[in-house]
Amino acid sequence: MRVEEAPAAVRLKDYPLEGLLALALLLNPQEIHRVGLLASLKAPVLTGPIGYLVAERLGEVGPWLGFLYLAFSGLALALLGALVFARRDR
């Protein structure tokens, strides 16, 4: 006689995953931008648990945070590249 396994969501119902998801969001902040973009386009795409966390915790500010992150990281990489090439050409 075989006993069916319960789905992971049922087995983990007593363990809140928001802390783990927040850590995952900090490790990959581009996810905020992805979820915000999908929300602004009103795309019928599932954004998953990270999308729920962004919508629940950040609300309307989430897409702007994602955009600012992308702009800041692009600027930082451009400045780093300028610094490397300036030192190399000396």
C-alpha positions in Angstrom: 0.0 0.0 0.0 1.5 3.3 -1.1 1.0 6.6 0.8 0.9 9.7 -1.3 3.4 12.4 -0.5 2.0 15.8 0.4 2.9 18.8 -1.9 5.8 20.9 -0.7 3.4 23.9 0.0 1.4 21.7 2.4 4.5 20.3 4.2 6.0 23.8 4.6 2.9 25.6 5.8 4.2 26.1 9.3 7.5 27.6 8.1 7.3 31.2 6.8 9.3 31.6 3.6 9.3 35.4 3.5 12.7 35.7 5.1 14.2 33.3 2.6 12.5 35.1 -0.3 13.7 38.5 1.0 17.2 37.1 1.1 16.8 35.8 -2.5 15.5 39.3 -3.5 18.5 41.0 -2.0 20.9 38.6 -3.8 19.2 39.3 -7.1 17.6 42.8 -7.1 16.9 42.6 -10.8 13.9 40.4 -9.9 12.2 43.6 -8.5 12.5 45.1 -12.0 11.2 42.0 -13.7 8.2 41.8 -11.5 7.5 45.5 -11.7 7.8 45.4 -15.5 5.3 42.5 -15.7 2.9 44.2 -13.4 3.0 47.5 -15.3 2.4 45.7 -18.6 -0.4 43.8 -16.9 1.0 40.7 -18.4 -0.9 37.5 -17.5 2.3 35.8 -16.4 2.8 34.2 -13.0 5.5 36.0 -11.2 5.8 33.4 -8.4 6.5 33.9 -4.7 9.0 36.7 -5.4 6.4 38.6 -7.3 4.0 38.2 -4.3 6.7 39.5 -1.9 7.5 42.5 -4.1 3.8 43.4 -4.5 3.0 42.9 -0.8 6.1 44.6 0.7 7.1 47.2 -1.9 3.9 48.0 -3.7 4.1 50.8 -6.2 7.7 51.6 -5.1 9.1 48.2 -6.3 9.4 49.0 -10.0 11.2 52.3 -9.2 13.6 50.5 -6.9 14.4 48.0 -9.7 14.9 50.8 -12.2 17.2 52.7 -9.8 19.2 49.5 -9.2 19.7 48.9 -12.9 20.7 52.5 -13.5 23.1 52.6 -10.5 24.7 49.3 -11.5 25.1 50.4 -15.1 26.7 53.7 -14.0 29.0 51.8 -11.5 30.2 49.4 -14.2 30.8 52.3 -16.7 32.9 54.1 -14.1 34.8 51.0 -13.2 35.5 50.4 -16.9 36.7 54.0 -17.3 39.0 53.6 -14.3 40.5 50.4 -15.7 41.1 51.8 -19.1 42.5 55.1 -17.7 45.0 53.2 -15.6 45.9 50.9 -18.5 46.6 53.8 -20.9 49.2 55.5 -18.7 
